[in-house]
């Protein structure tokens, strides 16, 4: 794994955490970004050094999901089984799906497989293998719709 991919992996996890905080506390995005920049991204807290983060990539995901949330949520809702609703999704899972869908929609330079794999890895930090598989399947369905050819 390259240094750039490591910093992007960390940025994805931090973005999901920031989006969760925004969802739960309604923290305004500019204040949320400042808080993460000042206190979390690459910081040292209680003698624990956080991994380096590609800050611009983190910002792009958080701002992009915030700006396109309605479009992203509609896309996610379309891919859910008929007996599922957005409200039924775990709040962390929803942020993982939003961030992954945003990247699939807006970051064409990132290969489809990389996006899906990275967010499944994020899911493993919070969920069981079954739930991570759910995220994998949903992001795969979104990728097919927004990117078409999955060989990218």
Backbone bond lengths (Angstrom), bond angles and torsions (degrees), N, CA, C in turn:
res aa  C-N    CA-C-N  psi(-1)  N-CA   C-N-CA  omega(-1)  CA-C   N-CA-C  phi
1 X - - - 1.450 - - 1.529 108.73 -
2 X 1.320 117.87 133.13 1.449 121.52 -178.28 1.523 110.60 -80.52
3 X 1.339 114.85 164.32 1.465 119.56 178.52 1.523 110.23 -61.23
4 X 1.340 116.76 -39.06 1.466 119.88 179.95 1.522 110.50 -63.39
5 X 1.336 117.59 -43.20 1.465 118.86 -179.73 1.526 110.96 -67.68
6 X 1.335 117.72 -33.52 1.464 120.20 175.48 1.519 111.50 -63.38
7 X 1.339 116.77 -44.19 1.462 119.79 -178.40 1.530 110.33 -70.16
8 X 1.321 116.90 -29.60 1.466 119.72 176.30 1.528 110.91 -74.38
9 X 1.314 117.42 -38.47 1.471 120.00 176.63 1.526 110.13 -59.51
10 X 1.309 115.61 -44.87 1.462 120.74 178.33 1.525 110.38 -64.72
11 X 1.324 117.12 -39.06 1.467 121.26 178.53 1.524 110.61 -62.91
12 X 1.325 117.17 -39.28 1.472 120.31 179.23 1.525 111.19 -64.19
13 X 1.320 116.66 -46.09 1.462 120.53 178.77 1.528 110.31 -61.85
14 X 1.330 116.98 -45.49 1.467 120.55 179.31 1.534 110.84 -63.52
15 X 1.328 117.23 -37.69 1.469 120.81 178.66 1.524 110.65 -63.43
16 X 1.323 116.98 -42.40 1.463 119.96 177.98 1.533 109.63 -62.42
17 X 1.322 117.28 -41.07 1.460 120.74 178.37 1.531 110.97 -64.40
18 X 1.320 116.96 -42.29 1.472 121.01 179.18 1.525 110.49 -65.71
19 X 1.327 116.76 -42.47 1.471 120.20 179.20 1.528 110.98 -64.69
20 X 1.323 116.71 -36.75 1.465 120.63 175.89 1.531 109.81 -62.28
21 X 1.326 116.04 -47.01 1.465 119.96 179.81 1.529 110.03 -61.52
22 X 1.314 117.07 -42.61 1.472 120.61 178.38 1.531 110.49 -61.62
23 X 1.313 116.25 -42.16 1.464 121.36 -179.24 1.532 111.43 -64.06
24 X 1.319 115.79 -43.58 1.465 120.56 -174.38 1.537 112.76 -80.43
25 X 1.341 116.39 -38.88 1.464 120.02 -172.37 1.528 113.28 -108.33
26 X 1.326 116.78 -7.66 1.474 122.09 -177.72 1.523 111.94 58.86
27 X 1.340 116.35 30.77 1.459 120.91 177.15 1.527 108.74 -61.75
28 X 1.323 118.60 126.99 1.465 119.56 178.13 1.534 110.67 -57.92
29 X 1.312 115.60 140.99 1.472 120.79 -174.21 1.535 112.55 -55.40
30 X 1.339 120.83 -46.67 1.472 118.17 179.96 1.532 112.88 -58.67
31 X 1.329 116.94 -41.42 1.470 120.67 178.84 1.532 110.53 -67.78
32 X 1.313 115.91 -39.82 1.466 121.09 178.88 1.532 110.80 -61.80
33 X 1.336 116.60 -46.70 1.470 120.48 178.66 1.520 110.32 -60.55
34 X 1.333 117.35 -44.93 1.470 120.66 179.58 1.525 110.60 -60.43
35 X 1.328 116.53 -43.85 1.468 120.06 179.56 1.534 110.81 -60.11
36 X 1.327 116.55 -46.06 1.460 119.68 179.71 1.523 111.03 -66.24
37 X 1.341 117.72 -41.50 1.468 120.43 178.98 1.524 110.97 -62.90
38 X 1.323 116.29 -43.69 1.466 120.66 -174.73 1.522 113.73 -77.46
39 X 1.334 117.50 -31.58 1.463 118.58 -168.04 1.528 116.17 -125.24
40 X 1.319 118.73 -12.67 1.463 117.83 -173.24 1.517 114.33 -124.56
41 X 1.312 117.78 -43.32 1.465 120.18 -173.63 1.522 110.75 -73.50
42 X 1.321 116.45 111.81 1.451 121.69 178.59 1.518 114.23 69.00
43 X 1.324 117.54 11.36 1.458 121.99 -176.45 1.527 111.47 -80.64
44 X 1.318 114.22 166.44 1.465 120.45 172.25 1.523 106.95 -112.02
45 X 1.320 116.46 121.27 1.456 121.48 -178.70 1.520 108.02 -127.67
46 X 1.332 115.07 123.36 1.464 121.24 -179.20 1.520 111.52 48.49
47 X 1.326 115.52 51.36 1.466 124.12 178.00 1.521 114.39 64.97
48 X 1.318 118.11 9.58 1.469 121.29 175.61 1.523 108.24 -104.56
49 X 1.311 116.25 122.81 1.462 121.19 -179.78 1.522 108.63 -90.98
50 X 1.337 116.56 122.24 1.454 120.61 176.16 1.521 109.27 -75.88
51 X 1.313 115.95 148.13 1.458 120.68 -179.03 1.525 110.29 -65.98
52 X 1.346 116.67 149.83 1.467 120.32 177.91 1.532 110.73 -60.57
53 X 1.312 114.55 148.95 1.463 121.86 -175.87 1.526 109.18 -128.69
54 X 1.315 116.66 140.98 1.453 121.27 170.48 1.530 106.78 -79.44
55 X 1.324 115.42 95.72 1.463 122.42 -169.81 1.525 112.17 -60.26
56 X 1.325 118.11 -44.08 1.469 119.82 -178.84 1.523 111.44 -63.41
57 X 1.317 116.76 -34.97 1.465 121.07 177.68 1.526 109.83 -67.73
58 X 1.330 116.64 -44.55 1.465 122.37 174.99 1.531 110.42 -55.49
59 X 1.346 116.03 -50.78 1.464 121.17 -179.87 1.523 111.10 -58.15
60 X 1.322 116.66 -44.40 1.462 121.56 -178.29 1.526 111.17 -59.19
61 X 1.323 116.86 -43.42 1.467 120.45 -179.28 1.533 110.29 -66.85
62 X 1.323 117.00 -49.53 1.467 120.43 -176.47 1.535 110.75 -63.45
63 X 1.315 117.12 -48.34 1.472 121.03 -179.40 1.527 109.80 -66.92
64 X 1.331 116.70 -43.71 1.458 120.89 -178.18 1.517 112.80 -62.19
65 X 1.333 116.96 -44.94 1.463 120.20 178.27 1.524 109.52 -63.34
66 X 1.320 116.78 -41.46 1.458 120.31 179.80 1.531 111.19 -61.63
67 X 1.315 116.37 -45.14 1.471 120.79 -177.55 1.523 113.23 -71.49
68 X 1.317 117.63 -31.31 1.468 121.60 -174.66 1.528 112.64 -111.02
69 X 1.333 117.01 18.74 1.462 120.34 -172.59 1.528 113.42 -56.68
70 X 1.307 118.31 -42.05 1.465 119.76 -179.21 1.524 111.41 -62.77
71 X 1.322 116.11 -44.94 1.471 121.00 178.51 1.532 110.93 -63.67
72 X 1.320 115.65 -43.69 1.467 121.09 179.33 1.529 110.41 -63.58
73 X 1.325 116.80 -45.99 1.465 120.63 -178.88 1.529 111.19 -62.92
74 X 1.315 117.26 -37.71 1.462 120.45 177.58 1.525 110.00 -63.22
75 X 1.316 116.53 -41.88 1.465 121.62 178.77 1.529 110.66 -62.69
76 X 1.325 116.91 -45.62 1.463 121.41 178.76 1.528 110.02 -62.48
77 X 1.324 116.20 -47.42 1.470 120.92 -178.25 1.525 111.55 -58.80
78 X 1.326 117.44 -37.92 1.469 121.87 179.31 1.527 111.83 -63.44
79 X 1.313 116.86 -27.87 1.467 120.91 -175.77 1.530 112.87 -93.15
80 X 1.317 117.15 -9.35 1.464 119.51 178.35 1.528 109.83 -74.99
81 X 1.311 115.71 150.13 1.468 120.50 175.08 1.522 108.85 -59.47
82 X 1.317 116.45 154.85 1.468 120.91 -174.65 1.531 113.09 -60.27
83 X 1.334 117.68 -25.18 1.465 119.54 -179.95 1.533 112.79 -92.33
84 X 1.338 116.96 8.12 1.459 121.41 178.60 1.518 109.43 -109.43
85 X 1.323 115.90 152.00 1.461 121.18 173.67 1.520 108.29 -131.00
86 X 1.303 115.72 162.76 1.469 120.27 178.14 1.531 110.39 -59.38
87 X 1.317 117.13 -37.55 1.455 121.14 -178.99 1.521 113.69 -64.55
88 X 1.314 116.09 -20.25 1.461 120.66 -179.56 1.535 112.24 -81.19
89 X 1.325 116.48 -17.34 1.460 120.41 -179.11 1.523 110.83 -72.39
90 X 1.320 116.18 139.58 1.454 122.21 172.32 1.534 108.00 -57.51
91 X 1.325 117.41 142.28 1.469 121.61 -175.55 1.527 112.54 -61.96
92 X 1.319 117.95 -37.75 1.464 120.17 177.42 1.525 109.78 -70.10
93 X 1.325 116.71 -42.41 1.461 120.61 178.85 1.533 110.39 -59.21
94 X 1.321 116.44 -40.79 1.453 120.85 179.43 1.525 110.66 -60.60
95 X 1.323 117.47 -40.56 1.473 120.02 -179.56 1.534 111.10 -69.40
96 X 1.315 117.13 -36.60 1.464 120.84 175.77 1.527 109.43 -62.31
97 X 1.322 116.47 -45.91 1.469 120.75 179.37 1.523 111.41 -64.59
98 X 1.316 117.31 -40.71 1.469 120.44 178.78 1.521 110.98 -62.89
99 X 1.325 116.61 -47.94 1.458 120.28 -178.81 1.531 110.55 -63.43
100 X 1.325 117.18 -44.32 1.455 120.71 179.09 1.517 112.21 -63.76
101 X 1.332 116.58 -43.10 1.466 120.59 178.68 1.523 110.37 -63.46
102 X 1.328 116.80 -41.67 1.468 119.69 178.23 1.521 110.38 -59.03
103 X 1.318 116.19 -47.70 1.468 119.28 -178.79 1.528 111.21 -61.90
104 X 1.320 116.59 -41.14 1.469 119.81 178.20 1.528 111.22 -63.72
105 X 1.320 117.05 -35.65 1.458 121.63 -178.85 1.533 112.48 -76.31
106 X 1.321 116.57 -40.11 1.462 120.05 -165.61 1.529 116.34 -115.29
107 X 1.312 118.11 -14.17 1.475 119.61 -176.06 1.527 109.86 -114.68
108 X 1.334 115.37 69.98 1.470 120.97 -177.21 1.521 113.60 -59.05
109 X 1.318 117.27 -24.03 1.464 119.75 -178.39 1.529 112.20 -72.92
110 X 1.322 116.81 -15.83 1.469 120.41 178.66 1.530 107.56 -93.05
111 X 1.329 117.32 121.90 1.469 119.82 -178.55 1.532 112.23 -57.99
112 X 1.311 115.30 143.99 1.468 122.24 -178.69 1.522 111.52 -53.23
113 X 1.326 116.79 -47.88 1.459 120.77 -179.16 1.518 112.50 -60.16
114 X 1.322 115.96 -36.67 1.463 120.45 178.84 1.525 110.33 -65.56
115 X 1.332 116.54 -46.86 1.467 120.00 -179.92 1.525 110.28 -57.91
116 X 1.311 116.31 -51.25 1.470 120.01 -176.96 1.527 110.67 -62.36
117 X 1.315 116.58 -48.04 1.461 121.23 -179.16 1.528 111.94 -59.80
118 X 1.322 116.55 -42.76 1.469 120.59 -178.73 1.532 111.86 -63.39
119 X 1.324 116.63 -42.51 1.469 118.41 -179.09 1.528 112.20 -76.11
120 X 1.315 117.20 -27.07 1.467 119.50 171.53 1.530 108.71 -66.20
121 X 1.339 117.12 -39.38 1.463 120.47 175.91 1.529 111.13 -62.13
122 X 1.328 117.09 -42.19 1.470 120.17 176.42 1.533 108.94 -60.04
123 X 1.323 116.04 -43.60 1.467 120.46 -179.56 1.527 111.76 -59.38
124 X 1.336 116.46 -36.33 1.470 119.49 179.64 1.528 112.39 -60.36
125 X 1.330 116.97 -25.13 1.465 120.26 179.17 1.535 111.50 -71.66
126 X 1.328 116.78 -18.91 1.463 120.87 -173.63 1.528 114.14 -121.01
127 X 1.332 116.97 -24.96 1.455 120.31 -167.22 1.522 113.13 -131.59
128 X 1.326 114.07 168.72 1.457 121.99 176.58 1.527 109.97 -72.57
129 X 1.310 114.69 171.10 1.463 120.93 178.05 1.534 110.30 -61.07
130 X 1.332 116.70 -38.12 1.468 120.85 -179.87 1.530 110.72 -62.31
131 X 1.335 116.31 -46.62 1.462 120.16 179.53 1.528 111.48 -66.41
132 X 1.327 116.81 -37.76 1.463 120.48 176.51 1.523 109.98 -63.40
133 X 1.323 116.67 -36.61 1.464 121.46 176.36 1.523 111.69 -65.06
134 X 1.326 116.77 -36.45 1.463 121.93 176.18 1.529 109.71 -61.31
135 X 1.333 116.54 -45.87 1.461 121.76 178.37 1.519 110.25 -62.32
136 X 1.321 116.76 -42.91 1.464 121.70 177.80 1.529 110.50 -57.23
137 X 1.325 116.57 -49.60 1.462 120.82 -178.20 1.514 112.66 -64.06
138 X 1.323 116.78 -41.21 1.463 120.11 -179.22 1.528 111.17 -68.30
139 X 1.336 117.05 -43.92 1.465 119.24 178.26 1.527 111.33 -65.75
140 X 1.328 116.97 -34.92 1.468 120.44 176.38 1.529 110.43 -62.65
141 X 1.327 117.44 -43.55 1.470 121.27 178.84 1.529 110.83 -64.81
142 X 1.322 116.77 -39.32 1.468 120.62 177.46 1.525 109.83 -65.37
143 X 1.329 116.56 -42.64 1.473 120.47 179.57 1.522 111.14 -59.90
144 X 1.311 116.79 -42.61 1.465 119.96 179.60 1.523 110.85 -61.04
145 X 1.327 116.73 -36.55 1.463 120.01 179.88 1.531 111.81 -74.43
146 X 1.331 117.34 -47.24 1.461 118.90 -172.15 1.525 113.78 -88.13
147 X 1.324 117.33 -22.93 1.460 119.96 -179.04 1.508 113.65 -113.26
148 X 1.312 117.21 -19.09 1.467 119.56 -179.31 1.508 111.62 72.02
149 X 1.302 116.85 -91.95 1.461 122.92 -176.73 1.525 110.54 -73.24
150 X 1.313 117.43 115.14 1.467 121.25 -178.58 1.523 113.41 -82.30
151 X 1.296 117.93 5.60 1.462 119.58 179.90 1.520 111.68 -85.31
152 X 1.307 117.82 0.82 1.476 121.24 179.00 1.499 109.86 -65.86
